[in-house]
Amino acid sequence: MSHPPKFTTLGCRLNAYETEAMKELSQQAGLDNAVIVNTCAVTAEAVRKARQEIRKLRRENPDARIIVTGCAAQTEPETFAAMDEVDKIIGNSEKMRPETWQGMAADFIGETEKVQVDDIMSVTETAGHLIDGFGTRSRAYVQVQNGCDHRCTFCIIPYGRGNSRSVPAGVVVDQIKRLVDKGFNEVVLTGVDLTSWGADLPLTPKLGDLVMRILRLVPDLPRLRISSIDSIEVDDNLMQAIATEPRLMPHLHLSLQHGDDLILKRMARRHLRDDAIAFCAEARKLRPDMTFGADIIAGFPTETDAHFENSLKLVTDCDLTWLHVFPYSKREGTPAAKIPNQVNGTTIKDRAARLRSAGEAQVTRHLAAQIGKTHHILMENPHMGRTAQFTEVSFDVPQTEGRIVDAKITGSRDQQLIA
């Protein structure tokens, strides 16, 4: 008896997006009785979790064929090839090719190699995977970029994703038009290094050009949102869109990573502390209701108490609201793993906890400031929606999923607003 493939996704939103593409590719190829694990490589802990998940899935699916793909499969295929539980490893480029899935469906093991992972650095284009409706029924995600040309010293991701490649603007616009026709009220642009979009395209357009083009050519799109960006790469057109386009949501997630200049240099980041503060001040001046999220790493090698205090202070200096705090994890294959003076694990844990506490205080402040205001809220389910700033709002009275409703905020609880 045949069974449709099962998928497990670990890691980022882009991985989840690509899982949706793989579901379509595997179904079109007729692959059955397989379990596909889409892995993450961002930390050593992420790889450990992938191995743990694979062993669990083998116990639950003793007769299925287990295929491992994603960033960890790309960066260390030998780790998974050594696992008896794994039947096949395919790379990040291979997982997006129809012929990969057709080949596995026709002759899954046969004479084919267990490891099918090519050099990701040789990949020069990103196909616009046309996933019409990934996400909830209210919000869709559109991949416009993949890979990264930067080499931050803590990061393995370029070796999992390859160099930066962009989806042409025309392909992006056509997909968003289809999504709007299907009834989606919000589209999120996503990628690995979103602000590098366009550098490999003719005339080297910028992300701001893409945003303005989408808003101009898809006038029926109510809400456009941008996922994580590198503030130092933000172009003039994107700043103009922030200032003049109400359909561009006032919420930016920033790849800041630290608040001390010396540590930023050792990370090989391209901005300094003052650059981050200046960007947040300028964006908020252009759009007073702007809110910021940020990625911050605690305990990078050589980080002293004084360095850490600069990171902690950045939370209020930039008035950040939604923090993603990463305790530094030594990642073999990255320059940072070779830096002497690695920070003690207990210290890293304590510093991460202090950053998270600062973030929670910022969320509490943000929620209190919304009480009494009326927000346009996109409903994700009958009892929960999100404001333009991506703040969750709880409703006692059921609302229509996918609709944008206007509601007055009456209070808050558990990091949610109440309407």
Salt bridges, closest charged atoms under 4 A:
GLU18 OE1 - LYS95 NZ 2.93
GLU18 OE2 - ARG161 NH1 2.79
GLU20 OE2 - LYS23 NZ 3.31
ASP32 OD1 - ARG65 NH2 3.41
GLU45 OE2 - ARG48 NH2 2.80
GLU53 OE2 - LYS56 NZ 3.82
GLU60 OE2 - LYS56 NZ 3.52
GLU76 OE2 - ARG331 NH2 3.11
ASP87 OD2 - ARG58 NH2 3.06
ASP118 OD2 - ARG97 NH1 3.92
ASP132 OD2 - ARG178 NE 3.01
GLU186 OE2 - ARG139 NE 2.54
GLU186 OE1 - ARG223 NE 2.88
GLU186 OE2 - ARG225 NE 2.80
ASP193 OD2 - HIS150 NE2 3.29
ASP230 OD1 - ARG269 NH2 3.45
ASP230 OD2 - ARG270 NH2 2.47
GLU233 OE2 - HIS150 NE2 3.03
GLU233 OE2 - ARG270 NH1 3.26
ASP260 OD2 - HIS307 NE2 3.92
GLU282 OE1 - LYS285 NZ 3.62
ASP289 OD1 - ARG287 NE 3.35
ASP295 OD1 - HIS253 NE2 2.78
ASP295 OD1 - HIS324 ND1 3.49
GLU303 OE2 - HIS258 NE2 2.63
GLU303 OE1 - ARG351 NH1 2.80
ASP305 OD1 - ARG351 NH2 2.71
GLU309 OE2 - ARG354 NH2 3.01
ASP317 OD2 - ARG273 NH2 2.39
ASP317 OD2 - LYS313 NZ 3.23
ASP319 OD2 - ARG284 NH2 3.78
ASP319 OD1 - ARG365 NH1 3.46
GLU380 OE2 - ARG139 NH1 2.55
GLU380 OE2 - ARG386 NE 2.80
GLU392 OE2 - ARG386 NH2 3.20
GLU401 OE1 - ARG137 NH2 3.29
ASP406 OD1 - HIS376 ND1 2.47
